[in-house]
């Protein structure tokens, strides 16, 4: 280990301890034990070591993974077998619902000149739910998708038989399992950006990451600040959402470059100084 890595080891462990607080709190509230978390962390360590430290694009062998992670070769092999047996990740229906609503609001085929979503017939060759679903929902069954969108109150059927969008966003309900998936994604994306920025061997410039905070805000201003973030944050994200959709590679287009996943997140944080909880 070089001196640079050794110097940063302490601060990294301290930061890791701090960021694990909310994770441990969430796990304990939902009955997840330390042993389960330990097994999960082993899988992640092995997965990252195999993918990030290979040679010429090949996964790292068990001996090298054991050396990097500190696990025994037997444990590495056991975890690797678990990882190899997992099914590939699929795009969730929640993600596809969000894509559909975004496309309905920003794609010129499905919205008017002012940017308002058009009422759409169920089927048809031009500007219909069938075309919208086919373009933004992939292979998800259209019948089941229509039922789910209706039950969630995101679309409604008018007296003339057309469907109208009632919301631009899929608003998650309290205790909805999707919010747990979203939380994991949000923590991962923010953590990946921070890890990239402190990587001394990174390729390219640091990624944008900023924070505005004050430790002495009046408790009387909490609601006003929450409203400010909800309004201004929503406006900003809608603008970014439209930009990303404009530069999205369509499945049928010929793209000379490799498509990548990009985005930005906004979150409000609040901490009671007396209890140190967020």
N, C-alpha and C positions, 0 to 999 in steps of 0.2 A: 504494500500500500504506500502511495506517495505521500509526501508531507501535506499536500493540499487536501487530499481526501481525509487524512487523519485529523487535520485541523477542523474540518467541517463535521466530523462524525458526532461530536458532542452536541452542537446546535441542532443537527438533524434529529438525533434521538430525543432531544428536549421538545422539538417541534412536533415530532411524531406522537409523543406522550400527550401533548396538548390537543392535537387533532383527534386522537382516539377517544377523548372524553365523550363527545356527543355520540360516537359510534357505540361505545360501551353502554351508555345510557339507553339508547334505542334498543340494543340487544337485550339488556336486562328487563326492560319494560315488556318485552315480547317473549320472555322465557327462554332466550338463547343463552346457553352456558358457556363458560370459558373454554371447556373442552371442545365444544362444537366450533367456536371461533378459532381455536388453535389448529384444528384440522383444516379449516378453511384457509387460514393464513399459510399453511404448508403448501396447499394446492397453488395458491397465488405465487408464492416464492418460486416454486418449481416451474410454473408456467412462464413466469417472466424470465427466469434464468435460462430456460430452454430456448425461448424465442429471441431474447436480446443479446445473448452471448455466444450464439452459434457462429460458424465459419462458413462463408460463401452461401449464406441463406439457409443453411441446414441447422436443425435443432441441436442444441448442445447435448453431448453424451452424458450419461448418468454420473460418471466419475467427476466430470467438470462441474456439473450441477451440485453434486455433493460438496465439492470443495468451496464453491461460491456461497452456498446457502448454509453450510454447517450441518446439514442433515446427513444421515448415513446413506450409503448407496442403496441399501435394502429399502429404506424409507422413500428415497427418490423413485425407485422402481415401482413401489406400491402406488405412490401418488401419480406417477406418470400413467400407469395403467388406468387409474380412475379418470384422468383427464382424457385419455384416448377413447374411453368408453362413453364420454359425454356426447350428446347430440349437438350438432351445430346450432348456433344461435339464430333465431328467426326474428324478423321485425314484428313487434307486438301489434295487436289490433289497435291499441291506444295510439301508437305512433302513426299508424295508417289513418286513423280518424283525424289526427292533427293535420296530416298531409292533405287529406281530402278537403277539410275546412279551409286550409290556406289556399289551395288551388282554386277553390270556389270563389275566393275573394280577390285573388290577384291574377289568375289566368284570364286573358282577354276573351277566351272562348266561353267562359262561364260567368263573366261579370260585365256590367255595362261600362260606358265611357267614363262614368263618375266613380267607378270602382266598387259599385254595389253588386252583390251576387244576384244573378238572374234566377227567376223561378224556372225550374227545370222539369220537363216531363220525365217519366220513369224510364222510357226507352226512346230510341231514335238515333239517327246517324249524326245529327248536329246538336250540340249543347244539351245533352241529356244526362241523367244520373248514371246511366250505363256507361257512357263515355267518360264521365268524371271518375267513376269507380275504377274503370279499366286503366285509366291513366295514372291514378294516384293511390290505388289500393292493391295493385298487383294481383295475386291469385286468390285473395280473400273472397269467399263466397259472397256475391252481391246481395242475395236475399237476406242472409244473416246480418250483413253490414247495414242494410236499410232498416232492419228491425232494431238493431242496437242504436243507431243514430236517432231513430224515432223515440225509443224508450228513454234515451238520455236527454230528450228535449232539444236536441241540436238541430233537427229539421222537423217540419210539419207539412202536412198535405192540405192544399187549399181546395176550395169547392170546385174549381175547374180541373182538378186532378193533377196539378203540378206541385212540385215540392219547393219549399223556400228554406233558406238557411236562417236559423234563429240565433246563431252565435258563430264567431270566428274562431273561438278556442274551445277545446275540450276542457271544461272546468272540473277538476277532480273533487269528489265528495270526501267528507271526513271518513277516515277508516277505509277508504278505497285502496285495495292492494296496489293499484297503479301508482299511488303516491309514494309507496315504498320503492318501487322500481325507479321512479323519477328521482328520488333522493339519492339512490345509488349512482345513477347516471350523473347527477349534478356534482356529487362529491368526487367522482372519478374524473370528470372533465376539469374541474378546478384544480384538483391535485395534479393532473397530467400537465397542466399549464405551469404550475409552480415548479414541478420537477424539471420541466424543460428549461425554465429560466435559470435554475441554479446549476444546471448541467454544464460543467466546464468544457466538455467535449461536444457540445451540441453543434449541429450544423444549422446555420442561419441565425437571424437576429432573435432576441427574446420576444415572446408573445405579449400582447397588451394585457396588463393585469394591474388594476388600480383599486384603491379603497378610500372612501371618505368616511371619517369617523371622528367622534368627539366624546370624551369621557364625562362631560358635565352638562348634558342636555337636561332641561327641566322635564320632569315627569308629566307636566301639563301639556307638553308639546308632542307626546307620543302619538296620539291619534292623528294630529295634523301631519306629522312626518310620514306615518303609514299611508295616509291618503295621497300625499305628494308622490311617494314612490310608486304607488299603484297607478296613478294617473300618468306621470311622466315616464315611468318604466314601461307601461303598456304602449305608450306612443312610440317610444324608442324601439321596442321589440317588434312592433308591427312594421316599422320602417325597415328594420334589418330583415325581417321575414320576407318582405316584398323584394328586397335586393337579392337575397339568396335564391328566391324562386325565379327571379329574372335570369340569374346566371346558372340555373340548374340544367344539367344535361338530360335531355329527354331520352327515354329508352330507345327511340327509333332514330335518333340523330347520329351523325358521324362526328365523333369527338376526337380530335387529334391528341388531346391530353388525357391523363389518367384522372377520373373523378375522385374527389376527396370529400371527406366530411368536415364541415366547418360550421361555426356558430358562436354565439356569445350568450352569457347568462347574467341575469341581474337578481340579486337576493338582498333582502333586508335582514339585518341582525340586530338583536337587542339583548342586553345583559344587565341583570340586576346586580350592582356592585356588592350588595350585602351578602348575596348567596353565590355569586359567580356562575349563575346558570343562564343559558341562552334559550 
